[in-house]
Amino acid sequence: MPLEDQTPEDAGPLFPDPTPAPATPERFAMSRHVEVTPDFRPFDQPNDMFSRGFWDPRFANRVTMKFFRSFVKPQERMRDEEGFGQQDFALRNGPWVVTEMFAEMHKAKGRRDGFTDDFTPHLPPRVDPAEIGSPQEAARGVRKVAKLYGADLVGITAYDPRWTYRSKFSARTQTSRPVELPEGLTSVIVLGKAMDYDIIRMSPSATASAGPASGYAEDAITLLALAQYIRSLGYIAVANQNDTTLAVPYAVQAGLGEYGRNGLCITPEYGPRVRFGRILTNMPLAHDAPQRFGVEETCALCRRCANNCPPQAIDHGVPSTYRFNRSNIKGVRKWTTDGEKCFKFWVSRGTDCANCVRVCPYNKDRRRPLSRLVLWMLRQPALRRLALRLDDHLRLHDQIKPSAWWKGRVETLDKARDSPPDPDLKAQQDRLKAIRDEKYGTG
C-alpha cells in the first residue's frame, strides 16, 4: 500500500498545499545534495511522531502515555540504572515546567502553545509601525535585542510557505485543522539556543535530556520577549517553537549552518547541539545568505551518527527522496531519518536520545585547543579524513557517566563507534528497507 494511502481518518482531513512544487528539481540553500523535487508536498503535523503518539494505533498505547506522563511525574519511569534515577528525571523535568506552562495556558481554547500552536500574543500593542531605518539597520537591531534576550545564534531569511505545515494537529480533539497565519509575512527570524556540552555527552539518559529541556525553556522565553519587542514597534510577530513551521530548513536558509546526515542543522559554533525557534514577521529586514563550511562533505565520509544510533534510525546511504514512513516529508532529496524507530526507542527508554548530537564531530567544546584544531581541519578538503581519524582517537564522542557528572568528574560509561562506514549496519538497514517496500510500496 503506498504511503499516501495510509492516512487514517483519525489523522484529520488534508488541506490545500500553501505553495506549489517546483517544475524541476531545485537546489536548496546552496547545498550540493539537498533538493526540492517536483514531488514535493508540505508536511502535515498529524504525521509527526509526537502527534502520532496520540492518534496512531501503532503508537498510541499505555507505554507511550507513560512516556508522556514521565515529563511531569519523575517516578513514572525511574529505575535502578545509570542516569535513570529520580534525581536524573527531576533534573530533566525541571526546565520542562516552563514550556508545559505555556502549553497548558490556553488549553480551554484547544491550543497547545509551542507544541502544536504558535505562542499566543500577550496583550499585543496597537501601535502604528515605527521608523526602524533601512532593512540592514533593522536587522542589526533585531540581532542585538535577540542576543540581549538570550539567543546564542540569530539568522534572518525570507518567509517560505513550503516550510509551513499544511495542517496542524490537536491531541485533545484528535483532529487536524488548517494553519492560519496573518497576511504579509516577509521574513523569518531564526533564534538558536545552544545546549550544554557536558550534559549532552551523557546521552542517552534522563540526565542528558536536561540539555534539550533547558534549551526549549530558554528558547521559549527569548521568542516571547523578542516577538513582543517587534509587536511594540508595530509589526507582526508570530513566535513558534515545535509548531506551525519546520525549523531545520529555516535555520539552514538563514545561514546558521548546514544540513547533516542526522537530519539536523549543524552550526559552526556548536555543531548540532542547538534548539531553534522562529519568529515570522512583516518587519522589513535584510536577509542572511546560507553558508557552506564542509558539513555535507564530512557527512559523506563520516557515519558516526548512523553507527551510534541505538535503533538504527539514521540512513547510512546517500541523500535520496526515500521515505521510511509517513513521518518523512515528501519530495525532498536529503539524508532522512526513521522517526518511527527513533520514537520507539525514546518510549522504550523513557526519555529522549541525543546520540546523533553527542557523537557528531562538529559537537565540540571550542575552549579546547584540540577541538578547535579538529574543527579547522574539517574545513580543509585535504585534511577532512585525517580530522575524523584524529577525532576518533580523542574519544570525545564516548558516553560519560551521569553519576560521575553529579560528582564533578568525567568517566566513560560506554565507548562509541568511530566514524568509518559500517557495511554490516548498512546492509541490515537496506534489508529492512526492502521488507518495508515490499509491504507498503516504495517511499
Phi, psi and omega in degrees: 000125180300153182303320186289347178267004186263007183281110180283165180300331181300336182285348181088168182288157174268152184239163184302148177293136179287345180206145180285158176286154178292152180289329177228159179307134185241122180295141185257121168048052177069004183289148175272340188243333185270127181225148168263124188256170178298344178274003186303142176215126180303155187277142175262121183302329176304341181270355175287156190294329180289324175292318181296335176296345179258330185242332186282120183299342176287339185233336181280089183218182184298320182294319178296317179297324177294322176299311179298318182295333184297342181283349174238349179234095187298340181271357185298321183235010180294151182197170180277075181213144181307120177086006183231024177278177182297323180294324179293314178293325178296320178298315179296316188285339182308302182292336182296341180299330181294306182291327178293324178298316178294322181295326183269350189298325184238033182294334178296337178266007180078020182256154173222081187301133177090341180248311177236350180227148175296159182295130180294127179299141179261112180043063183301129181294145176255086183228156176284152179304133180277161174283118185241012178081199181288162176305326179292317179294319179296320179295320177298320179295317179298318179299315182298316181292317180299319178293321177299322182279357173121358180287140174271327180228144177221128175224153182229133180218174180285146173295131184231106185297347177298331185262009172271135178303140176287332174207157176239161191243142174247116179292332183287321182259352181059036179227163174244162183210164180293155173275124181251119179233151179294155177287154171090009178294134182235335187223157174231123175266120182256123181250128178251134176238118182285145175265155184297131184296310184292325179298313182297333181293351178265003180294143001265117177204163177295328178299312181298331183291350173294337179296302176300322181299315178294321179299316179297315183297313181293322179296319180299316181296316180296317179300312182297317182293315182292322178298319180291325175300314182293319178296325180292344174267001175093019181242160177289142174212111179250109184268127176223153184242273176264015189242165164070310183225159174282139185275313189297314179302320179293320179299319179291314180297330181277005174080019182272346180174189179244158177283134183245172180303328182282005178080011183248163172277120181261117185264154177295328186278320188231006186064219179273009187275054187220139169261140183241131170244162182227146171236120177269133187210163172254007178297131179292109185230142172289143184258150177271155178266148173300159180232158176229130177221024171101008183298312182300320179293322177295315181297331178292333180266326191262141175235021184308309183296318180291319180295329186254012175279114185305317180269006182057055182263354183257134186290129177277350187269204181266162177302138181204177176267011181300139176241122177295323183192185185297346180277004173260143178290148182265136171084029173232123177278117184192179167283135187235144178250154180268097183298329180296314179296318180300311182295319178300320179294316178303312182296319182295325181273338179089009178198166182284165183237141177229032180302322182293338174276313183303316190270353183299134180296344177273352178277096187224153169271103188291354176286345182268127182303318181293326177295318178296324178296315179299315181296322177293317180296325179296338178279346184261115183307322183286343185250002188297314179296320179295322178299319180293321178294318178297318181294322174302319182292326183289337176063027179283353180266357178291152176284135178256158185286124174300321182297325178288323179299318178302331182265005178082020180242167175238115178226141181284132175260316183216130180279127183278158171289152181273189191279334184298148177301144177250105184298330180292318179294320178295317180298320178297317179295320179296322178296318180293324176299316181298319178296316180296318180295323179294326183278318189246349187097162184289153180283000000 
